[in-house]
Amino acid sequence: MATCAGEALPVAHQAKSQAHRAGGVCCVQVHDLSVRFGAYWAVQHVDLHVHCGEMVTLIGPNGAGKTTLLRALVGEIPYQGTFRFEAVHDAATAIKPRVGYVPQQVAVDKTAPVTVLDLFCAAVSAWPVCLARRAGVRAQAAASLAQVDAQALLTARVGALSGGQLQRVLLALALTPVPDIVLLDEPLAAMDHAGVQAFYRTVSRLREQFDLSVIMVSHDLAAAAAVSDRFICLQQRIVAQGPPPDVLTEPAVRTALGLPPAPSAA
């Protein structure tokens, strides 16, 4: 995993060898990002550095601005500030990032005849889905689904997918083409425990394989702590950040999350 100039590797990755860099970049940089809706500031003055291969989880109470921050980074809403990548060999060069995004909720018509392959055709080609599919799209879709262990869903009807299956398909779409950063907005809400564990294993494997930066929003603190390099507690501004065990003992974080004070050290 590459790092920004002058910064140390996150502890969880110090012993890892260099992996393939998805976009030829080493670090996502968000500087002084703010989002305002009328007179209300949903996000204020957020600074983030996320290394390639690093998994960062945003935590915080409902309404803290976590989803708003992701929507700003994916370009769905306007924001103030900067969002860029630093190149591995030229830290002064700003690179427009490729962003893969798995949203919090997707409305699906359970009765529609649309298949998973149809979704891929619409996402990766300008050719109308109602016409004959372009050569190579099926192979590309199958390869993307195989990356998330969902190749059997290629011809499945989207409306018939379970919550966990749909999230895997959305993750495969977010990785087509391979992005520089993946944003996951509470991707596990519709999954059972086994599905959650399988999804985390898949994301962990993919970020190592492609050296992806990953920012995830999660309310499942225990499960997220097991796979995250860093927690960032957001409440319009960054309240605290660091290794999950350290962040979860911060009094300000526990207050924001409605948790009782951390036990005193013996």
N, C-alpha and C positions, 0 to 999 in steps of 0.2 A: 504494500500500500504506500502510495506516495504522500508526501506532506507538503504543506505550504512552506515557503522559505522561512527559516528561523524558528519553526515550531516543532515540538517533539511529537513523536508517534504516540497515539493513544495506547494506554497500557495493554489493552487486549490484543493489540496487533504488533507489539514490539518484536516478537519472535517470528512473525510471518514473513515469508519470502515475497518478492515483488510479483504481483499478478498482472494479467492483461488489463490495461487502462482503457476503459470503455470509450472515452472521448478524447484521449490524449491530454488529459488534464489532471491536476493533482488536488484541487481544492475548490469547493463551493464557497463563495464569499457573499454574505448578505451584510450590507452596511447601512445603518441608520434607517431601517425600513419602518415606515408608518403607513397605516391605512385609516382613512377617516370616512365615515358615513354621515354627511351633514355636519352637525356640531359634535358628533360622538367619535372619539378616537378608539377604534377597535384594537389597533396595534400601535405601539409607540416605541420608536427608537430601538429597534431590535438589531443587534449585531450577532452574526453567526459565522463561524468557520467550520465547515464539515469536510473532513478529509476523504479522499477516495478510499473505499473499503470500510468506512466507518458507518455505524448505525446509531443514529441519534433519535431518541424518543421524546416528543413533546408531551408533557403532562400539565395538568392544571384543571381548575374547576370548569364547569360548563359556562360558556360565555366569555372565556378568558382570551379568545382570539386565535386559538390553535388552527381551526379550520380556515379562518380568514387569512392567516399567514400562508397556508398552503395554497389557497386560491389565488393569492397575490403572486406567489412564485410561479404558478402554472399559467399566469396571464389572464385569469378570469375576471379580475377586478383591478382597478388602477391603484397604484401605491406611490409613495415618495421614498426615495432612497435608491440603492443600487443592488443588483443581483448579477453576479458574474462568476466565471471560472478563472482560475489561474493556470496557465500552462505549465507543464512539467519543466520545460527547459527555458521558459521565458515568463517569469512571474509578473512582468510588467504588461503582458498582453492580456486584454480582456476578451474572453471567448463567450459567445452566446451559447448557453447550455441547451442540450437536448433533455427534455423533462418527460419522464414517465409518471403517470398519475393514476392512482386507484382511489376514486372518490368514496365518500362515506356512504352514500346511498345511490342506487341506480334504479330508476323506475322501469319495470319490465312488464310488458303486456303478456300475461300468461297464455293468451289464446293465439298470439301471433305465430305464423309459421317460420319465423326467422331462425336460422341455424347459427351455430358458432362460426362456421365457415363464412356465412353471409356477413357476419360482423367483421371478420378479418378482411373480406373483400372490400367492404365499405371503408375500412380504416387505412388500408395500405395501397389502394388503387382508386383513381378517379373514374374508372370504368363503371357504368351503372350496374348495380347488383342484379337487376332484373334481366340483364343480357347475359350472354355466355361469359363464364368466368375467364379471366386472363390467365395465360399459361404461367405457371410458377407460383401463383398465389396460394393454391392448395398446399404445395410443398412447404412454402414459407409458413403458412398457418400451422401445419402439422409440426414443423420444427419448433416453432415458438411454444406450442402447447406441450411438446415433449419436455421443454425446459422446466415446466412446472408440473410434470407428471400428470398431464391432463390430455394426452394425445387421443384417448378413447372418446373424448367429447367433441371431436371435430365436426361430426354431422348431427350432433344432438340439437334439439330445439331449445333455444335460450330460455323460453318460458317454463320448460320442464326441469331446469337445473336447480339443484339445492343451493342454499346460501353459500356453502363452502365451494361447490363447483363453480358457481358464478364468480366468486372472488378469484379463483385460480385462472379462469378465462380472462378476467379483467387484468390480472397481473401479467399474463402472457401478452395481452394487447399493449400494456404499458412498456413491455420490453421489446416491442417491435416498431422501429428498429431499436437496437440496444441504446438506451439513453445514457446521459452522464450522471443523472440523479433520479432517484425514484422517490415519489411522495406517496405515502400510504395514510389515508385518513380513516382511522378506526376500521381497518379492513377485516376485523375478526368478530364484529358484532353479531353476525348471522351464523356463527360456527359453534359446534359443540367442542368439548375439551380436546378430543382427538383431532378434530379439524384444525384447531388453534395450533397444536403442537406440530402438526404436519406443515402448516403454512409457515410457521417460524423456521422450521428446518429448511424449507424450500428457499425462503428469502435469505437465510444465512449462507446457504450454498451458492446462490446466485451472486450475492455481493462479493463473495470471495472469488468466484469464477471470473467475474467481469470487473472486479475492483470498483463496484458501484458505491456512490454515496447514497445513503438511505435516510430519509426523515420520515418518521412515523408518528401519528397521533394515537395514543392509547390511554384508556382508563384502567386497564388490567395491569396494575403496577408490578405484581409479582412475576407474571409471565414476561412482561416487557423487560424487566430488570435482568432476567436470565439471558437475554440475547442482545441487549443494548450495550454499546460502549459508553454512552453518555445519556443522562437525563437532562432535559431543560424544562424547568418549571416556568410556565408563561402565565401571566395575569396582566394582559395588555403589554406589560414590559417583562423582561426576563427577571424572575425573582431569584433563581439560583441555577447553576449548571455544574456538572461534574459527574464522576462515577455514580451510578444509581444508589449504592448504599449511603454515600455521603450526602447526596441531595435529599434523600428521604429522611435524614435525621435533622435537616435544617428546620429550626422552629418556624421560620416564615413560610416554608413549603408546607409543613404539616398544618399550619393555620389555614393556608390557601385551600388545601385539600380537605379540610374538615376532619383531620386526624388528631388523635390525642397526642400529647407531648411524648417524645421519644423517651424510652427508659433511660435513667441516669446510669452512667458507667459505674461498675462496682469499684 
